[in-house]
């Protein structure tokens, strides 16, 4: 029978403090700047039973086992001590099997057209609901009012836009095994909320214009398919469920085409990109994923400028150029985003840039790898501006196609 070897205890194996005659448990704890209970627990966990500390030091105890001082590594040392990514579902696979729980994200969407910059801010809670045959179901809910250029809804048009968009939530999103959202699973509840929203809006607003808007909204909510088509323009859904939870080849790089919606009435921008996973965690113990590429759209500069209603100086068949840049920081235990940013550019007569940043807004906690404990990062907030007319950004950024009727509505006010 194999015998287990247990080495003899020795104080030489630990960092110790020689106990002086005048020392007490409390005075030594004060010297090290910790609680006496913490000092006692650390020693007792490692020392023999006969050397255990109770209310005070045993009279025979000469050495106290103390905790080594934690050394703060500099950036170079942190870089050298980066850990490898742990894949829990097979080699090189990021899955959603550990995404249980809920997380609240701060979201900032930005449209930059030339020198004009407009932002939209919101908070969205993402909660895992269920799994069925490889598909994951997530409940999305908006937890705070929408702010456009740091301004909440204050006019009739803004009120209609916010209430209409709010009727979509909670939104149950179906995500496939590759981490791409593919379906909306609660169309009936959304339709019921929209009926109630219309009743409330009709109490405050009358006329043919709003009825035309209702008709357009109704059309987008006819079925799951029409809703899916409308939400295909949603920036948050396309950025958050972007097909990153998948199996990666040995070089951890995937070449693919990716789309990004930029206007409700136009096809999404197309980019050829490389999706690259870092095999090591960063210095903050986060999984890092980069997606970079260039515009691969067949449309010319003139096509895009006409779509954006930008005056065309002269007709040209010159192809537009642009870049796609995305960076994801994933929790090493759940593989869910802690922070991400997606930025797309379109180089035309008036340069266009569309970007979205998404950050977990709960208090930041220290990572313990493989503990399944989430970590959190804060969100950057821009200085407040006094604008109201840019509520039209709602048409471009959020549930874009669903709110397209609001363009007609606003133009006729």
C-alpha positions in Angstrom: 0.0 0.0 0.0 1.4 3.4 -1.0 2.1 5.7 1.9 1.5 9.4 1.7 4.5 11.4 2.8 3.8 14.5 4.9 6.8 16.6 5.7 7.4 17.8 9.3 6.3 21.2 10.2 9.0 23.9 10.3 8.7 27.6 11.0 11.6 28.0 8.6 9.1 27.5 5.8 7.2 30.7 6.6 7.8 34.4 7.1 7.8 34.9 10.9 7.9 37.6 13.5 9.9 37.0 16.8 7.6 37.7 19.7 9.0 40.1 22.2 8.3 40.0 25.9 6.1 43.1 25.8 4.2 42.1 22.7 0.5 41.4 22.8 -1.8 40.1 20.1 -3.3 43.6 19.8 0.0 45.5 19.7 1.5 43.3 17.0 -1.7 43.6 14.9 -1.5 47.4 15.3 2.1 47.3 14.2 1.2 45.5 11.0 -1.9 47.6 10.4 -4.4 44.7 10.5 -7.1 43.4 12.7 -6.0 41.1 15.5 -8.5 38.4 14.3 -6.8 38.5 10.9 -3.4 38.1 12.5 -4.6 35.2 14.6 -6.4 33.4 11.8 -3.4 33.5 9.4 -1.1 32.0 12.1 -3.5 29.4 13.3 -4.2 28.1 9.8 -0.6 27.2 9.4 0.8 26.5 12.8 0.6 23.2 14.8 -2.4 22.9 17.2 -0.2 23.4 20.3 0.9 26.8 18.9 -2.5 28.1 18.2 -3.4 31.6 19.4 -6.5 32.1 21.4 -7.2 35.2 23.4 -3.5 35.9 23.6 -0.1 34.5 22.7 0.7 31.2 24.4 3.5 31.6 26.9 5.8 29.2 25.0 5.2 30.7 21.6 8.4 32.3 20.2 7.5 32.9 16.5 4.4 34.3 14.9 3.6 33.3 11.3 2.8 36.4 9.4 1.5 37.1 5.9 4.2 38.3 3.4 3.8 41.8 2.1 2.1 42.0 -1.2 4.3 43.5 -3.8 2.7 45.7 -6.5 4.1 44.8 -9.9 5.0 47.5 -12.4 3.5 47.4 -15.9 6.5 45.6 -17.3 6.3 42.9 -14.6 2.5 42.6 -15.1 3.1 42.1 -18.8 5.6 39.3 -18.2 3.2 37.6 -15.7 0.2 37.4 -18.0 -1.8 34.2 -17.8 -3.0 32.0 -20.6 -6.7 32.0 -21.6 -8.5 29.0 -20.2 -11.0 27.3 -22.6 -13.6 25.3 -20.6 -15.5 23.8 -23.6 -12.9 22.3 -25.7 -9.7 23.7 -27.3 -9.9 27.4 -28.3 -13.6 27.7 -27.8 -15.4 30.6 -26.2 -19.0 29.6 -25.3 -22.0 31.1 -23.6 -22.4 28.1 -21.3 -21.1 30.2 -18.4 -23.0 33.4 -19.1 -25.7 32.9 -16.4 -26.7 35.8 -14.2 -27.4 39.4 -15.2 -25.3 42.4 -16.0 -26.1 46.1 -16.5 -24.3 47.9 -19.2 -23.8 51.6 -19.9 -24.1 52.2 -23.6 -22.9 55.3 -25.5 -23.6 55.4 -29.2 -22.0 58.2 -31.2 -22.5 59.6 -34.7 -19.8 61.9 -36.1 -20.5 63.6 -39.4 -17.7 66.0 -40.2 -17.2 68.1 -37.1 -20.7 67.4 -35.7 -20.8 64.9 -32.9 -24.0 63.5 -31.4 -24.4 60.9 -28.7 -27.0 58.7 -27.3 -26.8 57.2 -23.8 -28.8 54.4 -22.3 -28.5 51.6 -19.7 -29.4 48.0 -20.7 -29.6 45.0 -18.5 -28.6 41.7 -20.1 -29.9 38.6 -18.2 -29.4 35.0 -19.2 -32.7 33.1 -19.2 -32.4 29.6 -20.7 -30.6 27.3 -23.1 -32.3 25.0 -25.6 -30.5 22.8 -28.2 -27.4 25.0 -28.3 -29.4 28.2 -28.4 -29.2 30.7 -25.5 -32.0 33.1 -24.5 -31.2 36.5 -23.1 -33.6 39.0 -21.6 -32.7 42.6 -22.5 -34.3 45.5 -20.6 -33.7 49.2 -20.6 -33.2 50.4 -17.0 -32.9 54.2 -17.4 -34.4 56.9 -19.7 -32.6 57.6 -23.0 -30.4 60.7 -23.2 -29.5 62.3 -26.5 -26.6 64.7 -26.2 -27.2 64.4 -22.4 -30.8 65.6 -22.7 -33.8 63.6 -21.7 -37.1 63.7 -23.6 -38.9 67.0 -23.2 -41.0 67.7 -26.4 -44.0 65.9 -27.9 -41.9 64.2 -30.6 -39.3 63.1 -28.1 -41.9 61.7 -25.8 -43.5 59.7 -28.6 -40.0 58.4 -29.7 -39.1 57.3 -26.2 -42.4 55.6 -25.4 -42.5 53.8 -28.7 -38.9 52.5 -28.2 -39.7 51.5 -24.6 -42.5 49.3 -25.6 -40.0 46.9 -27.1 -38.5 46.0 -23.7 -38.0 43.5 -22.2 -36.7 41.9 -25.4 -36.0 38.2 -25.4 -33.1 37.6 -27.8 -32.1 34.1 -29.2 -28.4 33.6 -29.7 -26.9 30.7 -31.7 -23.8 28.6 -30.9 -21.6 31.1 -32.6 -22.6 34.0 -30.4 -24.7 35.7 -33.1 -28.3 36.8 -32.3 -30.7 35.2 -34.7 -34.3 35.7 -33.4 -36.7 37.5 -31.1 -38.7 35.2 -28.9 -41.4 37.4 -27.3 -43.2 39.1 -30.2 -46.6 38.5 -28.5 -45.6 40.4 -25.4 -44.1 43.2 -27.4 -47.3 43.5 -29.5 -49.4 43.7 -26.3 -47.1 46.4 -24.8 -47.4 48.4 -28.1 -51.2 48.3 -28.0 -51.1 49.7 -24.5 -48.6 52.3 -25.4 -50.8 53.5 -28.3 -53.7 53.8 -26.0 -51.7 56.0 -23.7 -50.3 58.1 -26.5 -53.7 58.7 -28.0 -54.8 60.2 -24.7 -52.3 63.0 -25.2 -51.8 63.3 -29.0 -54.4 63.4 -31.7 -54.4 63.8 -35.5 -53.6 62.1 -38.8 -49.9 62.5 -38.5 -49.5 60.3 -35.4 -51.9 57.7 -36.9 -49.6 57.5 -39.9 -46.7 56.9 -37.6 -48.7 54.2 -35.7 -49.4 52.5 -39.0 -45.7 52.3 -39.8 -44.9 51.0 -36.4 -47.6 48.4 -36.6 -46.2 47.1 -39.8 -42.8 46.5 -38.2 -44.5 44.6 -35.4 -46.7 42.3 -37.6 -44.6 39.2 -36.9 -41.3 37.9 -35.5 -39.8 38.2 -39.0 -40.7 41.8 -39.5 -39.4 42.7 -36.0 -36.2 40.7 -36.7 -35.7 42.7 -39.9 -36.3 46.0 -38.1 -33.9 45.1 -35.2 -31.2 44.0 -37.7 -30.3 47.8 -37.6 -29.9 47.9 -33.8 -26.3 48.9 -32.8 -26.3 47.3 -29.4 -27.5 43.9 -30.6 -25.0 43.8 -33.5 -22.1 44.8 -31.3 -22.9 42.7 -28.2 -23.9 39.5 -30.0 -21.3 39.8 -32.7 -20.4 36.2 -33.3 -17.4 36.2 -31.0 -18.5 33.1 -28.9 -17.3 30.4 -31.3 -14.4 28.0 -31.8 -11.2 29.5 -33.1 -8.5 27.8 -35.3 -5.0 27.1 -34.0 -3.8 30.6 -34.9 -6.8 32.1 -33.1 -7.7 34.2 -36.1 -10.9 34.1 -38.2 -11.4 36.0 -41.5 -14.9 36.9 -42.2 -17.3 39.6 -43.6 -19.0 41.7 -41.0 -21.9 44.2 -41.4 -22.6 47.4 -39.5 -25.9 49.3 -39.8 -25.5 53.0 -40.5 -28.9 54.2 -41.8 -32.4 52.7 -41.5 -33.2 53.2 -45.2 -29.9 51.7 -46.5 -28.1 48.4 -46.5 -25.5 48.0 -43.7 -21.9 48.7 -44.4 -19.8 45.7 -45.3 -16.3 45.1 -44.0 -13.8 42.3 -44.5 -12.2 41.8 -41.1 -9.8 39.6 -39.1 -11.2 38.5 -35.7 -8.2 37.8 -33.5 -8.2 36.3 -30.0 -5.2 36.9 -27.8 -4.0 33.6 -26.2 -3.1 35.4 -23.0 -5.1 37.5 -20.6 -4.3 41.1 -20.3 -2.7 42.6 -17.2 -6.2 43.0 -15.7 -6.9 39.3 -16.3 -9.4 40.0 -19.1 -9.7 38.0 -22.4 -8.9 40.4 -25.3 -10.4 40.1 -28.7 -9.6 42.4 -31.6 -11.6 42.8 -34.9 -10.0 44.9 -37.6 -10.8 45.3 -41.3 -11.5 47.5 -44.2 -14.7 48.5 -46.1 -15.6 46.0 -48.9 -18.8 47.7 -50.1 -19.6 47.9 -53.8 -21.3 51.3 -53.4 -19.5 54.4 -54.6 -18.9 57.6 -52.7 -21.7 59.2 -54.6 -24.1 56.4 -53.6 -23.3 56.9 -49.9 -23.5 60.7 -50.1 -26.9 60.6 -51.8 -28.1 58.2 -49.1 -26.9 60.6 -46.4 -28.4 63.6 -48.3 -24.9 65.1 -48.6 -24.5 67.5 -51.5 -22.5 65.9 -54.3 -20.0 68.2 -56.0 -19.6 66.0 -59.0 -20.7 62.5 -59.8 -18.0 59.9 -59.4 -17.7 56.1 -59.4 -14.9 56.2 -57.0 -15.3 53.6 -54.3 -15.6 54.7 -50.7 -13.1 53.6 -48.1 -13.4 53.0 -44.4 -12.3 50.9 -41.5 -13.8 48.7 -38.9 -12.3 48.6 -35.4 -13.6 46.6 -32.5 -12.1 45.5 -29.2 -13.7 43.2 -26.6 -12.6 42.7 -23.0 -14.3 39.5 -21.8 -14.6 38.1 -18.3 -12.2 35.1 -18.1 -14.8 33.0 -16.2 -18.1 33.7 -17.9 -16.7 34.9 -21.3 -19.2 37.7 -21.2 -18.2 41.3 -22.2 -17.0 43.5 -19.4 -16.3 46.3 -21.9 -16.3 46.6 -25.7 -16.1 49.2 -28.4 -17.0 49.1 -32.1 -16.1 51.9 -34.5 -16.7 52.2 -38.2 -15.6 54.9 -40.6 -16.8 55.9 -44.0 -14.5 58.2 -46.0 -16.7 60.4 -48.2 -17.1 64.1 -48.9 -18.2 64.6 -45.3 -16.3 61.9 -43.3 -18.6 59.7 -41.2 -17.8 57.8 -38.1 -20.2 55.5 -36.1 -19.2 54.0 -32.8 -20.7 52.3 -29.8 -19.1 51.6 -26.4 -20.6 49.2 -23.9 -19.3 48.8 -20.3 -20.4 46.9 -17.3 -21.3 49.7 -14.9 -21.3 47.8 -11.6 -18.5 48.4 -9.1 -15.1 47.1 -10.2 -14.0 43.9 -8.4 -10.7 42.0 -8.5 -10.7 38.9 -10.7 -10.1 35.4 -9.4 -9.5 33.3 -12.5 -12.0 30.4 -12.9 -14.0 31.5 -9.9 -17.0 32.4 -12.1 -17.0 35.7 -10.3 -17.9 38.7 -12.5 -15.8 41.8 -12.6 -16.9 45.3 -13.5 -15.6 48.4 -15.3 -16.9 51.9 -15.2 -18.3 54.0 -18.0 -17.0 57.3 -19.4 -19.6 60.1 -19.5 -19.1 63.1 -21.8 -19.7 66.6 -20.6 -23.3 67.7 -20.8 -24.6 69.6 -23.8 -27.8 71.6 -24.3 -29.3 70.0 -27.5 -32.8 68.7 -28.2 -33.1 68.6 -32.0 -30.9 65.5 -32.3 -33.5 63.2 -31.0 -33.5 62.1 -34.7 -30.5 60.0 -33.7 -33.0 57.6 -32.3 -33.9 56.8 -35.9 -30.3 55.9 -36.7 -29.1 54.1 -33.6 -31.8 52.3 -31.8 -34.4 50.0 -33.2 -33.8 52.0 -36.3 -36.2 50.5 -38.8 -39.0 50.4 -36.3 -38.7 54.1 -35.6 -38.3 55.1 -39.3 -41.8 56.4 -39.3 -40.8 59.0 -36.8 -38.8 60.8 -39.5 -42.0 61.4 -41.5 -43.8 62.4 -38.3 -41.1 64.9 -37.2 -40.9 66.5 -40.7 -44.6 67.3 -40.6 -44.7 68.9 -37.2 
